Amino acid sequence: MELNNQINHRMKGNKRSTTDIISNLPSNVTEHILKDLPLRDAVRTSVLSREWRYKWVTRPQLVFTHQFFLKGWDNEKIKAVISRVLLFHQGPLIKFKFWYLPFQCCLDVNNWIFILSTKHIEDFTLLFHGGPSYEIPYHFYSFLKMKSLKLANCVLKLPPTFKGFSRLVNLNFLYVNISSEMCELFISTCPLLERLSLRHCSDFDSLEISAPNLKYFEFMGTFESLSLGNTALLAEISVSLLSWEETDSNWVKFFHSLPAIEDMHLDSSFLESFFAENVPERLPSTLNQLKALALSDVCYSNLDHVSWALCLLRSSPNLHKLQTSILNITPVQDPVVDFLQAQDFSKFSLNHLQKVKIRHFSGAEPEMHFVKFLLANSTVLEKMVILHEHEMSADKGFATLKELTRFPRASSKAELIFDVTPSDAV
């Protein structure tokens, strides 16, 4: 009995000692602990001791995602909790993020943004679900220290007094309803902007991008014309059109505006928007800095698609990596085969191409000719990965592989991998 009393006494003493240690940690240590904890866990530290009750309220980041909300919380509970957290918060708040799909947008968000407008926000994310319905209130535009902004399913109307976000570096719009004029104004008044992503936003009649520090640009949606007028530092671009029609888009002007481009992803719909003019053998402006090229949904039975692929390859003398996905929509093959056979590739050398990946390969004759061309002209090729269609039978797959392995290779190190399983090996 005496021994048990002594043990219990020591355990109680150790518990008090541990509590004292937690309560008396240096402020920089507690701040670091709270910063790295998920928000819900940070708030729950208030039960550790009296001293810890309000330590979380100075946390510089508030991230409300599915990890924060408990299962079964409805809209009213979510609104009440977030409002309470914001009211308790003290001091500057660098980052605010809200992304919870079950939540239905409501006017309470206006109050959240009003409170946040006094917090010197630098990183702001507001993602809703179910289509653009929430209109961003005017006091949002007072976030003058903002460096990163991500919005989803919102409506954006700039106030007449809007002068831009002078510190904004990263801008990401997803399903944002905004006119092309306001979008252009928004971008042009953010002089430090480096990364821009516009996905599934409003249909733009035209879009003119003026951003002297822009290094990355991603677009997925619909427009009639695209102009990159002041983007001399642009190094990475990805453009995918959801629908298209032949327009007066000027391919000469577009590619000329990409002198520093290093990584480019284009889909066939975007290239088809240039078909009003004949596809050139080479671009007027050589893409000397381009190291990685991705062409998606290319139909190698389509003469214009193949012409554009060859044009871009001819115009990219320092290309290291090529990826393409194949779209099989037409059985007409003879014109492409004849075209490829008539090409003079004697001065066409891909001296820097090291890696190639081809997806959705069907083994059609034009596709085989394109692979044969790549193998014969890539002098330093290390690996070519071909992922064939899942519908391809084992017999056809074996016959296709047998034919591919017979193609001559300009590089003695070239490894050919023919696989039905999707791979990220390249």
C-alpha positions as CSV (number, residue, x, y, z in Angstrom):
1,M,0.0,0.0,0.0
2,E,2.8,2.4,0.9
3,L,4.6,1.6,-2.3
4,N,1.4,2.3,-4.4
5,N,1.0,5.7,-2.6
6,Q,4.6,6.6,-3.4
7,I,4.1,5.7,-7.1
8,N,0.8,7.7,-7.3
9,H,2.5,10.6,-5.6
10,R,5.3,10.6,-8.1
11,M,2.9,10.3,-11.1
12,K,0.9,13.3,-9.8
13,G,4.1,15.2,-9.4
14,N,5.2,14.4,-12.9
15,K,1.9,15.4,-14.3
16,R,2.1,18.8,-12.5
17,S,5.7,19.2,-13.8
18,T,4.6,18.4,-17.4
19,T,1.8,20.9,-17.1
20,D,4.2,23.5,-15.9
21,I,6.5,22.8,-18.8
22,I,3.7,23.2,-21.3
23,S,2.4,26.4,-19.7
24,N,5.9,28.0,-19.6
25,L,7.2,27.3,-23.1
26,P,8.8,30.3,-24.8
27,S,6.3,32.2,-26.9
28,N,8.2,31.5,-30.1
29,V,8.0,27.8,-29.4
30,T,4.2,27.8,-28.8
31,E,3.7,29.9,-31.9
32,H,5.6,27.4,-33.9
33,I,3.6,24.5,-32.5
34,L,0.3,26.2,-33.2
35,K,1.3,27.2,-36.7
36,D,2.1,23.6,-37.7
37,L,-1.0,22.1,-36.1
38,P,-4.2,21.6,-38.2
39,L,-6.6,24.5,-37.2
40,R,-9.1,22.2,-35.3
41,D,-6.2,20.8,-33.2
42,A,-4.8,24.3,-32.6
43,V,-8.2,25.5,-31.3
44,R,-8.4,22.4,-29.0
45,T,-5.2,23.4,-27.3
46,S,-7.3,25.8,-25.3
47,V,-8.2,23.0,-22.9
48,L,-4.6,22.3,-22.0
49,S,-4.4,24.9,-19.3
50,R,-5.6,28.4,-18.4
51,E,-2.5,29.9,-20.0
52,W,-3.2,28.1,-23.3
53,R,-6.9,29.0,-23.5
54,Y,-6.4,31.9,-25.9
55,K,-3.0,31.2,-27.4
56,W,-4.5,30.0,-30.7
57,V,-6.2,33.3,-31.3
58,T,-3.0,34.8,-32.7
59,R,-2.4,32.0,-35.1
60,P,-1.4,33.6,-38.5
61,Q,-3.2,31.0,-40.6
62,L,-6.8,29.9,-40.6
63,V,-7.5,26.9,-42.9
64,F,-11.1,25.6,-43.0
65,T,-11.2,22.4,-45.0
66,H,-12.8,19.0,-44.5
67,Q,-10.2,18.3,-41.8
68,F,-11.6,21.0,-39.7
69,F,-15.4,20.3,-39.9
70,L,-16.9,17.4,-38.0
71,K,-19.2,14.9,-39.8
72,G,-22.8,16.0,-39.6
73,W,-22.3,19.7,-39.3
74,D,-24.9,21.6,-41.3
75,N,-24.6,25.1,-42.8
76,E,-25.8,26.8,-39.6
77,K,-23.2,25.1,-37.5
78,I,-20.4,25.8,-40.0
79,K,-21.4,29.5,-40.2
80,A,-21.5,29.8,-36.4
81,V,-18.1,28.1,-35.9
82,I,-16.2,30.2,-38.5
83,S,-17.8,33.4,-37.3
84,R,-16.8,32.6,-33.7
85,V,-13.2,31.8,-34.7
86,L,-12.9,35.0,-36.7
87,L,-14.3,37.1,-33.8
88,F,-11.9,35.6,-31.3
89,H,-8.9,36.0,-33.6
90,Q,-6.4,38.7,-32.7
91,G,-3.6,40.3,-34.6
92,P,-2.5,39.9,-38.2
93,L,-3.7,37.0,-40.3
94,I,-1.5,36.0,-43.2
95,K,-3.5,33.2,-44.7
96,F,-7.2,32.4,-44.9
97,K,-8.6,29.4,-46.7
98,F,-12.1,28.0,-47.0
99,W,-12.9,24.9,-49.0
100,Y,-15.7,22.6,-47.9
101,L,-17.9,21.2,-50.7
102,P,-21.1,20.5,-48.6
103,F,-21.3,24.2,-47.6
104,Q,-23.9,26.2,-49.3
105,C,-22.9,29.8,-49.9
106,C,-24.6,32.5,-47.9
107,L,-24.5,36.2,-47.0
108,D,-22.5,35.4,-43.8
109,V,-19.5,35.1,-46.0
110,N,-19.7,38.9,-46.5
111,N,-19.2,39.3,-42.8
112,W,-16.2,37.0,-42.9
113,I,-14.6,39.0,-45.6
114,F,-15.3,42.3,-43.8
115,I,-13.5,41.0,-40.7
116,L,-10.6,39.7,-42.8
117,S,-10.3,43.1,-44.5
118,T,-8.7,44.4,-41.2
119,K,-6.3,41.4,-40.9
120,H,-3.7,42.3,-43.6
121,I,-4.3,39.0,-45.6
122,E,-1.5,37.9,-47.9
123,D,-2.9,34.5,-49.0
124,F,-6.7,34.2,-49.6
125,T,-8.6,31.1,-50.9
126,L,-12.4,30.9,-51.2
127,L,-13.7,27.9,-52.9
128,F,-17.4,27.2,-53.3
129,H,-19.3,24.4,-55.1
130,G,-22.1,24.3,-57.5
131,G,-21.6,27.1,-60.0
132,P,-20.8,30.8,-59.7
133,S,-23.4,32.4,-57.4
134,Y,-21.5,34.3,-54.7
135,E,-20.6,37.8,-55.7
136,I,-17.4,39.1,-54.0
137,P,-18.2,42.2,-51.9
138,Y,-16.4,45.4,-52.5
139,H,-14.6,45.4,-49.2
140,F,-12.6,42.4,-50.5
141,Y,-10.7,44.8,-52.7
142,S,-9.1,46.4,-49.6
143,F,-6.8,43.3,-49.2
144,L,-3.9,45.5,-50.4
145,K,-1.2,43.2,-49.0
146,M,-2.5,40.1,-50.8
147,K,0.1,38.0,-52.6
148,S,-1.9,34.9,-53.5
149,L,-5.5,34.6,-54.5
150,K,-7.6,31.6,-55.4
151,L,-11.4,31.8,-56.1
152,A,-13.9,29.2,-57.2
153,N,-17.5,29.5,-58.2
154,C,-17.7,33.2,-57.5
155,V,-18.9,36.3,-59.4
156,L,-16.4,39.1,-59.7
157,K,-17.3,42.7,-60.5
158,L,-14.6,45.3,-60.0
159,P,-15.6,48.5,-58.2
160,P,-14.9,51.8,-60.1
161,T,-12.2,52.6,-57.6
162,F,-10.3,49.4,-58.1
163,K,-6.6,50.1,-58.6
164,G,-5.3,46.5,-58.4
165,F,-3.3,44.4,-56.0
166,S,0.2,45.7,-56.2
167,R,1.7,42.8,-54.4
168,L,-0.2,39.9,-56.0
169,V,2.1,37.1,-57.3
170,N,-0.3,34.2,-57.7
171,L,-3.8,34.3,-59.2
172,N,-6.1,31.3,-59.7
173,F,-9.7,31.6,-61.0
174,L,-11.9,28.4,-61.2
175,Y,-15.5,28.8,-62.5
176,V,-15.3,32.5,-61.9
177,N,-17.9,34.7,-63.6
178,I,-16.0,37.7,-64.9
179,S,-16.2,39.7,-68.1
180,S,-13.1,39.8,-70.4
181,E,-12.7,43.5,-69.9
182,M,-12.7,43.2,-66.1
183,C,-10.4,40.2,-66.3
184,E,-7.9,42.1,-68.4
185,L,-8.1,45.1,-66.0
186,F,-7.6,42.8,-63.0
187,I,-4.5,41.3,-64.5
188,S,-3.0,44.5,-65.8
189,T,-3.3,46.2,-62.4
190,C,-1.2,43.4,-60.6
191,P,2.3,44.3,-61.8
192,L,4.1,41.6,-59.8
193,L,1.9,38.8,-61.1
194,E,4.0,35.6,-61.8
195,R,1.4,32.8,-62.0
196,L,-2.0,33.0,-63.6
197,S,-4.6,30.2,-63.9
198,L,-8.0,30.8,-65.6
199,R,-10.1,27.6,-65.7
200,H,-13.7,27.2,-66.7
201,C,-14.4,30.9,-66.3
202,S,-16.7,33.0,-68.4
203,D,-16.6,32.6,-72.2
204,F,-14.3,35.4,-73.4
205,D,-14.8,37.1,-76.8
206,S,-11.1,38.1,-76.6
207,L,-8.5,38.0,-73.9
208,E,-5.4,40.3,-73.8
209,I,-2.9,39.4,-71.2
210,S,-0.5,42.2,-70.1
211,A,1.7,41.0,-67.2
212,P,5.4,41.9,-67.5
213,N,6.5,39.5,-64.7
214,L,4.3,36.5,-65.7
215,K,6.1,33.2,-65.7
216,Y,3.3,30.7,-65.7
217,F,-0.1,30.9,-67.6
218,E,-2.8,28.2,-67.6
219,F,-6.1,28.6,-69.5
220,M,-8.9,26.1,-69.9
221,G,-12.1,27.4,-71.3
222,T,-13.4,29.3,-74.4
223,F,-12.2,32.4,-76.2
224,E,-12.3,33.7,-79.7
225,S,-8.8,35.3,-79.6
226,L,-5.9,35.4,-77.2
227,S,-3.2,38.0,-77.1
228,L,-0.1,37.9,-74.9
229,G,1.1,41.4,-75.4
230,N,3.5,42.0,-72.5
231,T,4.7,38.7,-71.3
232,A,8.4,38.5,-72.1
233,L,9.3,36.4,-69.1
234,L,6.6,33.7,-69.7
235,A,8.3,30.3,-69.3
236,E,5.4,27.9,-68.9
237,I,2.0,27.9,-70.7
238,S,-0.9,25.5,-70.9
239,V,-3.9,26.2,-73.1
240,S,-6.9,23.9,-73.6
241,L,-10.1,25.0,-75.4
242,L,-13.4,23.4,-74.4
243,S,-14.9,24.4,-77.7
244,W,-13.5,26.1,-80.8
245,E,-14.2,27.5,-84.2
246,E,-11.9,29.0,-86.8
247,T,-11.2,32.6,-85.8
248,D,-8.9,35.4,-86.8
249,S,-6.4,34.3,-84.1
250,N,-3.0,35.2,-85.3
251,W,-0.6,32.3,-84.7
252,V,2.4,34.4,-85.8
253,K,1.7,37.0,-83.1
254,F,0.9,34.3,-80.5
255,F,4.1,32.3,-80.8
256,H,6.2,35.5,-81.3
257,S,5.1,36.6,-77.8
258,L,6.7,33.6,-76.2
259,P,10.5,34.3,-76.5
260,A,11.3,32.8,-73.0
261,I,8.9,29.8,-73.2
262,E,10.4,26.6,-71.7
263,D,7.4,24.4,-71.1
264,M,4.4,24.5,-73.4
265,H,1.2,22.4,-73.4
266,L,-1.3,22.9,-76.2
267,D,-4.3,20.8,-77.2
268,S,-5.6,20.2,-80.7
269,S,-8.6,22.5,-80.3
270,F,-6.3,25.4,-79.7
271,L,-4.2,24.6,-82.7
272,E,-7.4,24.2,-84.8
273,S,-8.3,27.8,-84.0
274,F,-5.4,28.8,-86.2
275,F,-6.6,26.8,-89.3
276,A,-7.8,30.0,-91.1
277,E,-4.2,30.3,-92.2
278,N,-2.0,27.6,-93.8
279,V,0.2,25.7,-91.3
280,P,3.8,26.8,-91.9
281,E,6.7,24.5,-92.1
282,R,8.4,26.4,-89.3
283,L,7.4,29.2,-87.0
284,P,8.8,32.7,-87.9
285,S,10.2,32.9,-84.4
286,T,12.2,29.9,-83.3
287,L,11.4,28.6,-79.8
288,N,15.0,28.4,-78.7
289,Q,14.2,28.1,-75.0
290,L,11.5,25.4,-75.2
291,K,12.6,22.2,-73.3
292,A,9.2,20.5,-72.8
293,L,6.3,20.2,-75.3
294,A,3.0,18.5,-74.6
295,L,0.4,18.1,-77.3
296,S,-2.9,16.6,-76.2
297,D,-5.8,15.1,-78.2
298,V,-3.8,15.1,-81.5
299,C,-5.4,13.0,-84.3
300,Y,-2.5,11.7,-86.3
301,S,-4.9,10.8,-89.1
302,N,-5.6,14.5,-89.5
303,L,-3.3,16.3,-91.8
304,D,-3.5,19.7,-90.1
305,H,-2.8,18.1,-86.7
306,V,0.3,16.4,-88.0
307,S,1.4,19.5,-89.8
308,W,1.2,21.5,-86.6
309,A,3.1,18.8,-84.7
310,L,5.9,18.8,-87.2
311,C,6.0,22.6,-87.3
312,L,6.4,22.9,-83.6
313,L,9.1,20.2,-83.6
314,R,11.0,22.0,-86.4
315,S,10.8,25.2,-84.5
316,S,12.0,23.8,-81.2
317,P,15.7,22.9,-81.7
318,N,16.5,22.4,-78.0
319,L,13.5,20.3,-77.1
320,H,14.3,17.7,-74.3
321,K,10.9,16.2,-73.6
322,L,7.8,15.5,-75.8
323,Q,4.5,14.2,-74.6
324,T,1.4,13.6,-76.8
325,S,-2.0,12.0,-76.3
326,I,-3.7,10.6,-79.4
327,L,-7.4,11.3,-80.4
328,N,-8.7,8.7,-82.8
329,I,-11.8,10.2,-84.5
330,T,-11.4,9.6,-88.2
331,P,-10.4,6.6,-90.3
332,V,-9.0,8.7,-93.2
333,Q,-5.3,7.9,-93.2
334,D,-3.9,8.0,-96.7
335,P,-3.3,11.8,-97.0
336,V,-1.3,11.8,-93.8
337,V,0.8,8.7,-94.7
338,D,1.5,10.2,-98.1
339,F,2.4,13.5,-96.5
340,L,4.8,12.0,-94.1
341,Q,6.4,9.8,-96.7
342,A,6.9,12.9,-98.9
343,Q,8.7,14.9,-96.2
344,D,12.4,15.6,-96.5
345,F,13.8,14.9,-93.0
346,S,17.4,15.0,-94.0
347,K,17.9,18.4,-92.2
348,F,15.4,17.6,-89.5
349,S,17.3,16.5,-86.4
350,L,16.0,16.4,-82.8
351,N,19.5,16.7,-81.3
352,H,18.4,17.2,-77.7
353,L,15.2,15.1,-77.4
354,Q,15.7,12.6,-74.6
355,K,12.3,11.5,-73.5
356,V,9.0,10.8,-75.4
357,K,5.7,9.6,-74.0
358,I,2.7,8.8,-76.3
359,R,-0.7,8.0,-74.8
360,H,-3.8,6.2,-76.3
361,F,-1.7,4.7,-79.1
362,S,-3.9,2.6,-81.5
363,G,-1.3,1.4,-83.9
364,A,-2.8,3.1,-86.9
365,E,-0.5,3.6,-89.8
366,P,-0.1,7.4,-89.4
367,E,0.8,6.9,-85.7
368,M,3.4,4.2,-86.6
369,H,4.9,6.6,-89.2
370,F,5.2,9.3,-86.6
371,V,6.9,7.0,-84.1
372,K,9.3,5.9,-86.9
373,F,10.1,9.5,-87.7
374,L,10.9,10.3,-84.0
375,L,13.1,7.3,-83.6
376,A,15.0,8.0,-86.8
377,N,15.7,11.7,-86.0
378,S,16.3,11.8,-82.2
379,T,20.0,11.4,-81.9
380,V,20.2,11.4,-78.1
381,L,16.9,9.7,-77.2
382,E,17.0,7.8,-74.0
383,K,13.4,6.5,-73.5
384,M,10.2,6.3,-75.5
385,V,7.1,5.2,-73.6
386,I,4.1,4.2,-75.7
387,L,0.8,3.5,-73.8
388,H,-1.7,1.8,-76.2
389,E,-5.4,1.8,-76.0
390,H,-7.0,-0.6,-73.5
391,E,-9.2,-2.0,-76.3
392,M,-6.2,-3.3,-78.2
393,S,-6.2,-7.1,-78.2
394,A,-3.1,-9.0,-77.1
395,D,-2.5,-10.3,-80.6
396,K,-2.6,-6.8,-82.1
397,G,-0.4,-5.5,-79.3
398,F,2.2,-8.1,-79.9
399,A,2.2,-7.5,-83.7
400,T,2.5,-3.7,-83.1
401,L,5.4,-4.1,-80.7
402,K,7.1,-6.4,-83.1
403,E,6.9,-3.8,-85.8
404,L,8.0,-0.9,-83.6
405,T,11.1,-2.7,-82.5
406,R,12.2,-3.1,-86.1
407,F,12.2,0.7,-86.7
408,P,15.8,2.1,-87.0
409,R,16.9,4.3,-84.1
410,A,19.3,7.3,-84.4
411,S,20.3,6.9,-80.8
412,S,22.0,3.7,-79.6
413,K,20.7,4.3,-76.1
414,A,17.1,4.6,-77.0
415,E,14.8,2.3,-74.9
416,L,11.3,1.6,-76.3
417,I,8.6,0.7,-73.7
418,F,5.3,-0.4,-75.1
419,D,2.8,-0.8,-72.2
420,V,-1.0,-0.9,-71.7
421,T,-0.6,0.3,-68.1
422,P,-0.6,4.1,-67.6
423,S,2.8,5.2,-66.5
424,D,4.6,8.4,-65.3
425,A,8.0,7.0,-66.1
426,V,8.7,9.9,-68.5
